Amino acid sequence: MDLDEQQLRLEGVYLQNDRGEYMQRVKLTGGILSLAQARALAELGTCFGSGNLHLSTRGSVEFHRLKGEDLLHVFRGLAAVGLFSRGACGGAVRGISCSSGFGPGFARTQVMLRHFLMHFSGNPHYEGLPKKFKMAFEAGYTGSRHLIQDLAMVLVEDRGEGSAYDVWVAGGLGREPQAGFLYQSRVSEAELLPLAESIVEVYKAWGEKGRRLKHLLNSIGEAELRRQIEEQRAKKQAVCFRDAFAKELLPDESSRRILLNLFAGELVAREFVEIVELAEAHKCRWLRVTPDQNLELLVSDSDDLLRQALGEAGFTVQPSEEGVLRVCPGKPECRMGLCETRNLAQHILDKFGPLAQKHSLAISGCRNSCAQPQLADFGILASRLKSAGDQPVALFDLYRRHGEGLGEKTATGLTEDELLSLLSEKLSA
C-alpha cells in the first residue's frame, strides 16, 4: 500500500518503524471519552495493531503497530463514534489539552475546548503550519502545564459566558525548553477565539519551518510579536458562543472519581473492554485520560461497588495522582527513542519502590520531552547515544523541579547506573 508519509501526518499517523508499521493518534476533547467512544477504542485496539492502547500526556490515545491496510478501518471506527485524528500530528493545531481534573471550572473549560477543537481541527486555514501548534484550556494553575503550550487559556473567573481567562503564549519543551509568558490577563470568552486565530496566523505567516512559536518570539522579541498579533486581532470581531442551552457534559464537582493507575500509560485493549463493561454496569458515563497517563472514571452514584469490582478484576485503583510516573513509549515504539523507557521505569520502581512513589517522575526517550520531564519532581531525558561495543547505549540528563517553573537540568551525560545512583541520593535526601 503506497502511502504519503507527510500527508499521513495531518491525519494523525506516523510511520513507526522500518517494518512499515504505523502509529495512529486520536484527538480527545480534553481527554474526555463517553462510554460509546471508549468501547470503540477498546474494540478497535483488540482488532488492529499491537493489542495495546497508549495514553499520552496530552490526553490523547494512540494505536501502535498498525499495518497500512488497517488505517482506513480504524478511521471508520473512530468516525462512527464522533472521534477524529485530523491534525493530531504534523504542522497543525494539535489536540487541545486540559490537564485539570474533574472539579471546579473543569466543566466550563470543556465547553470552550469543544468549540475550539471543532473550529481548528481540519480547518485548512490552520494547517500547513511551520510545526505543531499546541493549545490548552486549564481550569486553574495547578500542574503548571500552561507554561509548555504555544497558547494556554487559564480560567480565572467562572461565570458561564462571562468567564475570564489568563492567556499564556510561546511555551514549549523539546530540545530547548522555554516557559510561556503571560500575554494578557482576564480575557473574556468573546475575545478568546479571535485572539487565538491571530496568534496562529502570525505563526503561520512568520514562523520558521520546523520551529515552534517560541523560536519566533526569540527571533523578533516580545514587543514585535505582540505588535503583529494585535495587528491581526484588529481585523477581527469578537466571537461569543451563544449556546441555546447549557452544554456542560459533566455533573457538578461533587461527583465521585475512581482513578486507575496504568504503568507507562499502557492499556491492554481487551482489559479496556472489561473496564468499559464494568463502568456501564455501574452507571458510569464518562472516562478521562489524565495528563499523567492514567484513566479516571466519573461516577454519579456511590462508587464503592464499581471500585470493588475493578479491584477484583485486577485493576490498580488509587486515591489520587500523587507520586505519578509518566513515561513516553521510547524504543522500539518510537523511531526517535534512544532507550527502552518502560524498562528503565520498571528498574526505578523495582529499585526504589515506595520511595519513588512519593514523588512525580517522568522519563522521555529523546529530547522531544513527550513525558514532560521538566514538569516532574525528577525528570529523566535520554539525550544522546554513546558507543559501547556492538550496541550504543543511551546517556541521560536529570532535571529537578522546585516551585512552579520548569525544572532545571542538574546532571548530564549519565549512564543508567550513574543515573540510578544519583536518583538514590536525591530521593533519600
FILUMVEX-937869 format. One record per residue (C-alpha): residue in three letters; chain; x, y, z. Coordinates in pm, whole numbers, plus 50000, padded with zeros to 5 digits. Example, Ala and Ser with C-alpha at 12.3 -4.5 7.8 and 13.67 -1.06 7.14 Angstrom:
{atom "ALA"; "A"; {51230; 49550; 50780}}
{atom "SER"; "A"; {51367; 49894; 50714}}
% end
This chain:
{atom "MET"; "A"; {50000; 50000; 50000}}
{atom "ASP"; "A"; {50163; 50325; 49883}}
{atom "LEU"; "A"; {50111; 50596; 50147}}
{atom "ASP"; "A"; {50246; 50953; 50155}}
{atom "GLU"; "A"; {50411; 50992; 50495}}
{atom "GLN"; "A"; {50378; 51372; 50503}}
{atom "GLN"; "A"; {50008; 51360; 50420}}
{atom "LEU"; "A"; {49956; 51087; 50677}}
{atom "ARG"; "A"; {50090; 51313; 50950}}
{atom "LEU"; "A"; {49799; 51552; 50907}}
{atom "GLU"; "A"; {49572; 51251; 50958}}
{atom "GLY"; "A"; {49739; 51182; 51292}}
{atom "VAL"; "A"; {49953; 50898; 51158}}
{atom "TYR"; "A"; {50330; 50844; 51187}}
{atom "LEU"; "A"; {50543; 50571; 51035}}
{atom "GLN"; "A"; {50662; 50392; 51347}}
{atom "ASN"; "A"; {50944; 50165; 51234}}
{atom "ASP"; "A"; {51130; 50014; 50938}}
{atom "ARG"; "A"; {50876; 49732; 50915}}
{atom "GLY"; "A"; {50616; 49967; 50771}}
{atom "GLU"; "A"; {50404; 49982; 51089}}
{atom "TYR"; "A"; {50218; 50298; 51187}}
{atom "MET"; "A"; {50109; 50490; 51495}}
{atom "GLN"; "A"; {49759; 50647; 51487}}
{atom "ARG"; "A"; {49689; 50925; 51737}}
{atom "VAL"; "A"; {49331; 51012; 51827}}
{atom "LYS"; "A"; {49221; 51358; 51944}}
{atom "LEU"; "A"; {49004; 51368; 52253}}
{atom "THR"; "A"; {48820; 51669; 52394}}
{atom "GLY"; "A"; {49039; 51746; 52691}}
{atom "GLY"; "A"; {49090; 51374; 52750}}
{atom "ILE"; "A"; {48716; 51305; 52787}}
{atom "LEU"; "A"; {48559; 50986; 52649}}
{atom "SER"; "A"; {48198; 50874; 52651}}
{atom "LEU"; "A"; {48136; 50506; 52717}}
{atom "ALA"; "A"; {48049; 50454; 52349}}
{atom "GLN"; "A"; {48376; 50615; 52240}}
{atom "ALA"; "A"; {48577; 50418; 52498}}
{atom "ARG"; "A"; {48418; 50095; 52380}}
{atom "ALA"; "A"; {48501; 50177; 52017}}
{atom "LEU"; "A"; {48867; 50245; 52104}}
{atom "ALA"; "A"; {48888; 49926; 52306}}
{atom "GLU"; "A"; {48736; 49712; 52032}}
{atom "LEU"; "A"; {48949; 49866; 51758}}
{atom "GLY"; "A"; {49255; 49803; 51974}}
{atom "THR"; "A"; {49171; 49435; 52004}}
{atom "CYS"; "A"; {49138; 49401; 51625}}
{atom "PHE"; "A"; {49424; 49615; 51497}}
{atom "GLY"; "A"; {49782; 49694; 51589}}
{atom "SER"; "A"; {49973; 49576; 51895}}
{atom "GLY"; "A"; {49668; 49497; 52108}}
{atom "ASN"; "A"; {49756; 49784; 52343}}
{atom "LEU"; "A"; {49647; 50147; 52360}}
{atom "HIS"; "A"; {49890; 50417; 52471}}
{atom "LEU"; "A"; {49758; 50710; 52677}}
{atom "SER"; "A"; {49955; 51029; 52615}}
{atom "THR"; "A"; {50036; 51319; 52847}}
{atom "ARG"; "A"; {49813; 51546; 52637}}
{atom "GLY"; "A"; {49504; 51335; 52691}}
{atom "SER"; "A"; {49521; 51156; 52356}}
{atom "VAL"; "A"; {49502; 50786; 52274}}
{atom "GLU"; "A"; {49742; 50611; 52034}}
{atom "PHE"; "A"; {49724; 50285; 51842}}
{atom "HIS"; "A"; {50066; 50134; 51776}}
{atom "ARG"; "A"; {50199; 49896; 51510}}
{atom "LEU"; "A"; {49913; 49934; 51266}}
{atom "LYS"; "A"; {49950; 49799; 50914}}
{atom "GLY"; "A"; {49882; 50033; 50624}}
{atom "GLU"; "A"; {49566; 49844; 50536}}
{atom "ASP"; "A"; {49439; 49890; 50893}}
{atom "LEU"; "A"; {49427; 50269; 50876}}
{atom "LEU"; "A"; {49100; 50303; 50687}}
{atom "HIS"; "A"; {48928; 50055; 50919}}
{atom "VAL"; "A"; {49046; 50247; 51224}}
{atom "PHE"; "A"; {48940; 50578; 51069}}
{atom "ARG"; "A"; {48589; 50447; 51004}}
{atom "GLY"; "A"; {48561; 50303; 51353}}
{atom "LEU"; "A"; {48662; 50636; 51507}}
{atom "ALA"; "A"; {48429; 50841; 51287}}
{atom "ALA"; "A"; {48135; 50618; 51380}}
{atom "VAL"; "A"; {48152; 50746; 51741}}
{atom "GLY"; "A"; {48250; 51107; 51666}}
{atom "LEU"; "A"; {48625; 51069; 51717}}
{atom "PHE"; "A"; {48881; 51205; 51471}}
{atom "SER"; "A"; {49253; 51245; 51424}}
{atom "ARG"; "A"; {49296; 51522; 51165}}
{atom "GLY"; "A"; {49578; 51745; 51286}}
{atom "ALA"; "A"; {49680; 51511; 51570}}
{atom "CYS"; "A"; {50029; 51508; 51413}}
{atom "GLY"; "A"; {50210; 51729; 51163}}
{atom "GLY"; "A"; {50206; 52106; 51116}}
{atom "ALA"; "A"; {49859; 52182; 51251}}
{atom "VAL"; "A"; {49673; 52278; 51567}}
{atom "ARG"; "A"; {49710; 51962; 51772}}
{atom "GLY"; "A"; {49454; 51813; 52006}}
{atom "ILE"; "A"; {49360; 52081; 52260}}
{atom "SER"; "A"; {49450; 51955; 52604}}
{atom "CYS"; "A"; {49315; 52012; 52953}}
{atom "SER"; "A"; {49523; 51880; 53241}}
{atom "SER"; "A"; {49277; 51996; 53506}}
{atom "GLY"; "A"; {49084; 51717; 53675}}
{atom "PHE"; "A"; {48712; 51681; 53731}}
{atom "GLY"; "A"; {48623; 51963; 53968}}
{atom "PRO"; "A"; {48559; 52339; 53983}}
{atom "GLY"; "A"; {48587; 52508; 53644}}
{atom "PHE"; "A"; {48651; 52187; 53450}}
{atom "ALA"; "A"; {48301; 52172; 53301}}
{atom "ARG"; "A"; {48325; 52528; 53166}}
{atom "THR"; "A"; {48667; 52476; 53012}}
{atom "GLN"; "A"; {48530; 52168; 52837}}
{atom "VAL"; "A"; {48258; 52376; 52670}}
{atom "MET"; "A"; {48512; 52620; 52530}}
{atom "LEU"; "A"; {48755; 52343; 52445}}
{atom "ARG"; "A"; {48494; 52167; 52228}}
{atom "HIS"; "A"; {48414; 52490; 52045}}
{atom "PHE"; "A"; {48785; 52548; 51975}}
{atom "LEU"; "A"; {48851; 52190; 51875}}
{atom "MET"; "A"; {48568; 52195; 51620}}
{atom "HIS"; "A"; {48689; 52529; 51483}}
{atom "PHE"; "A"; {49058; 52446; 51437}}
{atom "SER"; "A"; {49057; 52073; 51359}}
{atom "GLY"; "A"; {49055; 52001; 50987}}
{atom "ASN"; "A"; {49035; 52374; 50906}}
{atom "PRO"; "A"; {49270; 52427; 50609}}
{atom "HIS"; "A"; {49341; 52785; 50719}}
{atom "TYR"; "A"; {49518; 52644; 51023}}
{atom "GLU"; "A"; {49707; 52357; 50860}}
{atom "GLY"; "A"; {50043; 52375; 50686}}
{atom "LEU"; "A"; {50196; 52546; 50989}}
{atom "PRO"; "A"; {50577; 52556; 51029}}
{atom "LYS"; "A"; {50550; 52293; 51303}}
{atom "LYS"; "A"; {50294; 52169; 51553}}
{atom "PHE"; "A"; {50091; 52422; 51749}}
{atom "LYS"; "A"; {49974; 52318; 52095}}
{atom "MET"; "A"; {49676; 52474; 52273}}
{atom "ALA"; "A"; {49532; 52409; 52618}}
{atom "PHE"; "A"; {49240; 52517; 52831}}
{atom "GLU"; "A"; {49303; 52490; 53204}}
{atom "ALA"; "A"; {49064; 52529; 53498}}
{atom "GLY"; "A"; {49347; 52669; 53711}}
{atom "TYR"; "A"; {49723; 52686; 53753}}
{atom "THR"; "A"; {49778; 52353; 53930}}
{atom "GLY"; "A"; {50043; 52149; 53749}}
{atom "SER"; "A"; {50185; 52449; 53557}}
{atom "ARG"; "A"; {50110; 52295; 53216}}
{atom "HIS"; "A"; {50013; 52639; 53088}}
{atom "LEU"; "A"; {50387; 52707; 53069}}
{atom "ILE"; "A"; {50455; 52450; 52796}}
{atom "GLN"; "A"; {50188; 52541; 52539}}
{atom "ASP"; "A"; {50207; 52762; 52232}}
{atom "LEU"; "A"; {49878; 52904; 52360}}
{atom "ALA"; "A"; {49722; 52836; 52700}}
{atom "MET"; "A"; {49396; 52981; 52834}}
{atom "VAL"; "A"; {49362; 52954; 53211}}
{atom "LEU"; "A"; {49017; 53005; 53365}}
{atom "VAL"; "A"; {49041; 53262; 53645}}
{atom "GLU"; "A"; {48671; 53352; 53680}}
{atom "ASP"; "A"; {48393; 53101; 53610}}
{atom "ARG"; "A"; {48074; 53288; 53518}}
{atom "GLY"; "A"; {47947; 53095; 53216}}
{atom "GLU"; "A"; {47966; 53312; 52904}}
{atom "GLY"; "A"; {48103; 53590; 53123}}
{atom "SER"; "A"; {48407; 53388; 53230}}
{atom "ALA"; "A"; {48758; 53534; 53217}}
{atom "TYR"; "A"; {49090; 53371; 53124}}
{atom "ASP"; "A"; {49459; 53447; 53155}}
{atom "VAL"; "A"; {49628; 53389; 52817}}
{atom "TRP"; "A"; {49983; 53250; 52802}}
{atom "VAL"; "A"; {50187; 53232; 52482}}
{atom "ALA"; "A"; {50500; 53076; 52330}}
{atom "GLY"; "A"; {50590; 52800; 52573}}
{atom "GLY"; "A"; {50727; 52461; 52476}}
{atom "LEU"; "A"; {50964; 52181; 52573}}
{atom "GLY"; "A"; {51165; 51979; 52320}}
{atom "ARG"; "A"; {51536; 52041; 52271}}
{atom "GLU"; "A"; {51512; 52396; 52405}}
{atom "PRO"; "A"; {51262; 52412; 52691}}
{atom "GLN"; "A"; {51109; 52754; 52739}}
{atom "ALA"; "A"; {50826; 52869; 52964}}
{atom "GLY"; "A"; {50549; 53069; 52803}}
{atom "PHE"; "A"; {50481; 53429; 52904}}
{atom "LEU"; "A"; {50160; 53593; 53021}}
{atom "TYR"; "A"; {50024; 53769; 52715}}
{atom "GLN"; "A"; {49707; 53914; 52868}}
{atom "SER"; "A"; {49513; 53878; 53193}}
{atom "ARG"; "A"; {49140; 53830; 53233}}
{atom "VAL"; "A"; {49043; 53795; 52867}}
{atom "SER"; "A"; {48670; 53749; 52811}}
{atom "GLU"; "A"; {48537; 53440; 52632}}
{atom "ALA"; "A"; {48420; 53655; 52341}}
{atom "GLU"; "A"; {48779; 53770; 52281}}
{atom "LEU"; "A"; {48944; 53427; 52303}}
{atom "LEU"; "A"; {48879; 53289; 51955}}
{atom "PRO"; "A"; {48984; 53599; 51757}}
{atom "LEU"; "A"; {49296; 53624; 51974}}
{atom "ALA"; "A"; {49377; 53255; 51918}}
{atom "GLU"; "A"; {49324; 53290; 51541}}
{atom "SER"; "A"; {49553; 53593; 51534}}
{atom "ILE"; "A"; {49833; 53411; 51716}}
{atom "VAL"; "A"; {49813; 53108; 51486}}
{atom "GLU"; "A"; {49802; 53330; 51176}}
{atom "VAL"; "A"; {50112; 53525; 51284}}
{atom "TYR"; "A"; {50292; 53197; 51345}}
{atom "LYS"; "A"; {50187; 53059; 51007}}
{atom "ALA"; "A"; {50300; 53373; 50824}}
{atom "TRP"; "A"; {50628; 53440; 51004}}
{atom "GLY"; "A"; {50735; 53121; 51179}}
{atom "GLU"; "A"; {51040; 52932; 51052}}
{atom "LYS"; "A"; {50976; 52585; 50909}}
{atom "GLY"; "A"; {51037; 52313; 51165}}
{atom "ARG"; "A"; {51041; 52552; 51463}}
{atom "ARG"; "A"; {50778; 52631; 51724}}
{atom "LEU"; "A"; {50627; 52968; 51815}}
{atom "LYS"; "A"; {50883; 53016; 52094}}
{atom "HIS"; "A"; {51155; 53045; 51830}}
{atom "LEU"; "A"; {50965; 53323; 51654}}
{atom "LEU"; "A"; {50940; 53501; 51990}}
{atom "ASN"; "A"; {51314; 53467; 52043}}
{atom "SER"; "A"; {51385; 53589; 51690}}
{atom "ILE"; "A"; {51173; 53905; 51685}}
{atom "GLY"; "A"; {51123; 53976; 52055}}
{atom "GLU"; "A"; {50812; 54002; 52269}}
{atom "ALA"; "A"; {50726; 54360; 52170}}
{atom "GLU"; "A"; {50727; 54281; 51797}}
{atom "LEU"; "A"; {50535; 53956; 51846}}
{atom "ARG"; "A"; {50270; 54145; 52041}}
{atom "ARG"; "A"; {50253; 54411; 51770}}
{atom "GLN"; "A"; {50197; 54154; 51495}}
{atom "ILE"; "A"; {49933; 53969; 51694}}
{atom "GLU"; "A"; {49746; 54289; 51772}}
{atom "GLU"; "A"; {49764; 54392; 51408}}
{atom "GLN"; "A"; {49583; 54072; 51314}}
{atom "ARG"; "A"; {49348; 54099; 51610}}
{atom "ALA"; "A"; {49232; 54445; 51499}}
{atom "LYS"; "A"; {49087; 54292; 51182}}
{atom "LYS"; "A"; {48857; 54054; 51371}}
{atom "GLN"; "A"; {48530; 54079; 51557}}
{atom "ALA"; "A"; {48462; 53935; 51899}}
{atom "VAL"; "A"; {48302; 53591; 51888}}
{atom "CYS"; "A"; {48063; 53486; 52161}}
{atom "PHE"; "A"; {47947; 53124; 52154}}
{atom "ARG"; "A"; {47584; 53184; 52245}}
{atom "ASP"; "A"; {47460; 52833; 52300}}
{atom "ALA"; "A"; {47087; 52768; 52308}}
{atom "PHE"; "A"; {47124; 52559; 52623}}
{atom "ALA"; "A"; {47392; 52468; 52874}}
{atom "LYS"; "A"; {47648; 52242; 52710}}
{atom "GLU"; "A"; {47843; 52117; 53009}}
{atom "LEU"; "A"; {47887; 51743; 52964}}
{atom "LEU"; "A"; {47965; 51662; 53323}}
{atom "PRO"; "A"; {47775; 51679; 53650}}
{atom "ASP"; "A"; {47886; 51907; 53932}}
{atom "GLU"; "A"; {48215; 51874; 54114}}
{atom "SER"; "A"; {48062; 51669; 54395}}
{atom "SER"; "A"; {48065; 51360; 54172}}
{atom "ARG"; "A"; {48297; 51079; 54275}}
{atom "ARG"; "A"; {48608; 50977; 54083}}
{atom "ILE"; "A"; {48790; 50649; 54050}}
{atom "LEU"; "A"; {49147; 50661; 53929}}
{atom "LEU"; "A"; {49302; 50358; 53762}}
{atom "ASN"; "A"; {49681; 50356; 53768}}
{atom "LEU"; "A"; {49837; 50235; 53442}}
{atom "PHE"; "A"; {50206; 50165; 53410}}
{atom "ALA"; "A"; {50361; 50396; 53149}}
{atom "GLY"; "A"; {50019; 50478; 53003}}
{atom "GLU"; "A"; {49985; 50129; 52856}}
{atom "LEU"; "A"; {49632; 49990; 52844}}
{atom "VAL"; "A"; {49571; 49640; 52711}}
{atom "ALA"; "A"; {49278; 49672; 52471}}
{atom "ARG"; "A"; {49096; 49360; 52590}}
{atom "GLU"; "A"; {49129; 49484; 52950}}
{atom "PHE"; "A"; {48989; 49819; 52840}}
{atom "VAL"; "A"; {48683; 49634; 52709}}
{atom "GLU"; "A"; {48638; 49489; 53059}}
{atom "ILE"; "A"; {48674; 49832; 53221}}
{atom "VAL"; "A"; {48409; 49975; 52989}}
{atom "GLU"; "A"; {48170; 49688; 53064}}
{atom "LEU"; "A"; {48214; 49734; 53440}}
{atom "ALA"; "A"; {48167; 50110; 53407}}
{atom "GLU"; "A"; {47848; 50061; 53209}}
{atom "ALA"; "A"; {47711; 49808; 53458}}
{atom "HIS"; "A"; {47765; 50060; 53740}}
{atom "LYS"; "A"; {47616; 50360; 53557}}
{atom "CYS"; "A"; {47946; 50540; 53496}}
{atom "ARG"; "A"; {47901; 50758; 53185}}
{atom "TRP"; "A"; {48234; 50933; 53137}}
{atom "LEU"; "A"; {48603; 50847; 53144}}
{atom "ARG"; "A"; {48908; 51072; 53124}}
{atom "VAL"; "A"; {49263; 51017; 53006}}
{atom "THR"; "A"; {49465; 51207; 53266}}
{atom "PRO"; "A"; {49782; 51408; 53191}}
{atom "ASP"; "A"; {49973; 51152; 53395}}
{atom "GLN"; "A"; {49867; 50872; 53158}}
{atom "ASN"; "A"; {49610; 50714; 53385}}
{atom "LEU"; "A"; {49239; 50654; 53342}}
{atom "GLU"; "A"; {48979; 50830; 53556}}
{atom "LEU"; "A"; {48613; 50728; 53582}}
{atom "LEU"; "A"; {48342; 50973; 53685}}
{atom "VAL"; "A"; {48074; 50810; 53899}}
{atom "SER"; "A"; {47744; 50986; 53971}}
{atom "ASP"; "A"; {47620; 50744; 54238}}
{atom "SER"; "A"; {47809; 50555; 54508}}
{atom "ASP"; "A"; {48142; 50438; 54373}}
{atom "ASP"; "A"; {48201; 50159; 54626}}
{atom "LEU"; "A"; {48065; 49874; 54415}}
{atom "LEU"; "A"; {48248; 49983; 54100}}
{atom "ARG"; "A"; {48570; 50036; 54293}}
{atom "GLN"; "A"; {48535; 49687; 54440}}
{atom "ALA"; "A"; {48457; 49530; 54101}}
{atom "LEU"; "A"; {48759; 49695; 53938}}
{atom "GLY"; "A"; {48985; 49578; 54219}}
{atom "GLU"; "A"; {48854; 49223; 54194}}
{atom "ALA"; "A"; {48921; 49231; 53819}}
{atom "GLY"; "A"; {49287; 49309; 53890}}
{atom "PHE"; "A"; {49299; 49682; 53815}}
{atom "THR"; "A"; {49503; 49911; 54038}}
{atom "VAL"; "A"; {49277; 50170; 54199}}
{atom "GLN"; "A"; {49445; 50459; 54378}}
{atom "PRO"; "A"; {49301; 50756; 54568}}
{atom "SER"; "A"; {49490; 51032; 54387}}
{atom "GLU"; "A"; {49759; 51103; 54128}}
{atom "GLU"; "A"; {50027; 51182; 54384}}
{atom "GLY"; "A"; {50351; 51001; 54313}}
{atom "VAL"; "A"; {50293; 50969; 53939}}
{atom "LEU"; "A"; {50529; 50818; 53682}}
{atom "ARG"; "A"; {50497; 50947; 53325}}
{atom "VAL"; "A"; {50675; 50752; 53052}}
{atom "CYS"; "A"; {50688; 50805; 52675}}
{atom "PRO"; "A"; {50677; 50491; 52454}}
{atom "GLY"; "A"; {51051; 50505; 52372}}
{atom "LYS"; "A"; {51217; 50220; 52187}}
{atom "PRO"; "A"; {51103; 50023; 51996}}
{atom "GLU"; "A"; {50767; 50201; 51955}}
{atom "CYS"; "A"; {50914; 50537; 51853}}
{atom "ARG"; "A"; {51178; 50595; 51586}}
{atom "MET"; "A"; {51312; 50889; 51788}}
{atom "GLY"; "A"; {51356; 50685; 52104}}
{atom "LEU"; "A"; {51712; 50636; 52229}}
{atom "CYS"; "A"; {51629; 50391; 52505}}
{atom "GLU"; "A"; {51367; 50146; 52626}}
{atom "THR"; "A"; {51189; 50386; 52858}}
{atom "ARG"; "A"; {50949; 50131; 53006}}
{atom "ASN"; "A"; {51237; 49905; 53110}}
{atom "LEU"; "A"; {51407; 50199; 53280}}
{atom "ALA"; "A"; {51082; 50291; 53455}}
{atom "GLN"; "A"; {51045; 49937; 53584}}
{atom "HIS"; "A"; {51406; 49937; 53706}}
{atom "ILE"; "A"; {51336; 50256; 53902}}
{atom "LEU"; "A"; {51021; 50113; 54060}}
{atom "ASP"; "A"; {51196; 49786; 54144}}
{atom "LYS"; "A"; {51497; 49964; 54297}}
{atom "PHE"; "A"; {51326; 50243; 54489}}
{atom "GLY"; "A"; {50970; 50117; 54543}}
{atom "PRO"; "A"; {50763; 50339; 54778}}
{atom "LEU"; "A"; {51042; 50597; 54791}}
{atom "ALA"; "A"; {50996; 50673; 54419}}
{atom "GLN"; "A"; {50619; 50680; 54456}}
{atom "LYS"; "A"; {50637; 50975; 54694}}
{atom "HIS"; "A"; {50748; 51195; 54405}}
{atom "SER"; "A"; {50648; 51268; 54048}}
{atom "LEU"; "A"; {50891; 51124; 53793}}
{atom "ALA"; "A"; {50890; 51149; 53414}}
{atom "ILE"; "A"; {51103; 50963; 53160}}
{atom "SER"; "A"; {51146; 51075; 52799}}
{atom "GLY"; "A"; {51329; 50862; 52546}}
{atom "CYS"; "A"; {51454; 51159; 52344}}
{atom "ARG"; "A"; {51484; 51537; 52355}}
{atom "ASN"; "A"; {51126; 51584; 52234}}
{atom "SER"; "A"; {51027; 51558; 52602}}
{atom "CYS"; "A"; {50688; 51395; 52537}}
{atom "ALA"; "A"; {50669; 51278; 52900}}
{atom "GLN"; "A"; {50721; 51639; 53017}}
{atom "PRO"; "A"; {51026; 51573; 53238}}
{atom "GLN"; "A"; {51066; 51945; 53311}}
{atom "LEU"; "A"; {50730; 51936; 53496}}
{atom "ALA"; "A"; {50818; 51647; 53729}}
{atom "ASP"; "A"; {50994; 51650; 54063}}
{atom "PHE"; "A"; {51258; 51438; 53890}}
{atom "GLY"; "A"; {51275; 51438; 53512}}
{atom "ILE"; "A"; {51485; 51192; 53313}}
{atom "LEU"; "A"; {51568; 51253; 52948}}
{atom "ALA"; "A"; {51769; 51031; 52713}}
{atom "SER"; "A"; {51980; 51297; 52544}}
{atom "ARG"; "A"; {52231; 51112; 52326}}
{atom "LEU"; "A"; {52390; 50777; 52244}}
{atom "LYS"; "A"; {52738; 50659; 52337}}
{atom "SER"; "A"; {52932; 50389; 52154}}
{atom "ALA"; "A"; {52967; 50076; 52365}}
{atom "GLY"; "A"; {53068; 49765; 52176}}
{atom "ASP"; "A"; {52820; 49642; 51919}}
{atom "GLN"; "A"; {52525; 49838; 52059}}
{atom "PRO"; "A"; {52526; 50208; 52153}}
{atom "VAL"; "A"; {52387; 50294; 52495}}
{atom "ALA"; "A"; {52180; 50595; 52597}}
{atom "LEU"; "A"; {52312; 50873; 52818}}
{atom "PHE"; "A"; {52069; 51065; 53036}}
{atom "ASP"; "A"; {52008; 51416; 53166}}
{atom "LEU"; "A"; {51843; 51464; 53506}}
{atom "TYR"; "A"; {51607; 51753; 53577}}
{atom "ARG"; "A"; {51497; 51871; 53921}}
{atom "ARG"; "A"; {51193; 52091; 53969}}
{atom "HIS"; "A"; {51128; 52323; 54263}}
{atom "GLY"; "A"; {50840; 52571; 54273}}
{atom "GLU"; "A"; {50609; 52648; 53983}}
{atom "GLY"; "A"; {50850; 52700; 53691}}
{atom "LEU"; "A"; {51020; 52447; 53466}}
{atom "GLY"; "A"; {51265; 52202; 53614}}
{atom "GLU"; "A"; {51635; 52271; 53575}}
{atom "LYS"; "A"; {51898; 52033; 53443}}
{atom "THR"; "A"; {52115; 51921; 53731}}
{atom "ALA"; "A"; {52325; 51650; 53564}}
{atom "THR"; "A"; {52401; 51546; 53209}}
{atom "GLY"; "A"; {52559; 51257; 53020}}
{atom "LEU"; "A"; {52479; 50995; 53285}}
{atom "THR"; "A"; {52489; 50622; 53218}}
{atom "GLU"; "A"; {52192; 50427; 53352}}
{atom "ASP"; "A"; {52396; 50309; 53651}}
{atom "GLU"; "A"; {52510; 50665; 53725}}
{atom "LEU"; "A"; {52152; 50788; 53689}}
{atom "LEU"; "A"; {52019; 50530; 53935}}
{atom "SER"; "A"; {52297; 50609; 54181}}
{atom "LEU"; "A"; {52223; 50981; 54165}}
{atom "LEU"; "A"; {51849; 50919; 54196}}
{atom "SER"; "A"; {51913; 50711; 54507}}
{atom "GLU"; "A"; {52097; 51004; 54661}}
{atom "LYS"; "A"; {51832; 51260; 54559}}
{atom "LEU"; "A"; {51529; 51054; 54658}}
{atom "SER"; "A"; {51677; 50984; 55001}}
{atom "ALA"; "A"; {51767; 51347; 55070}}
% end
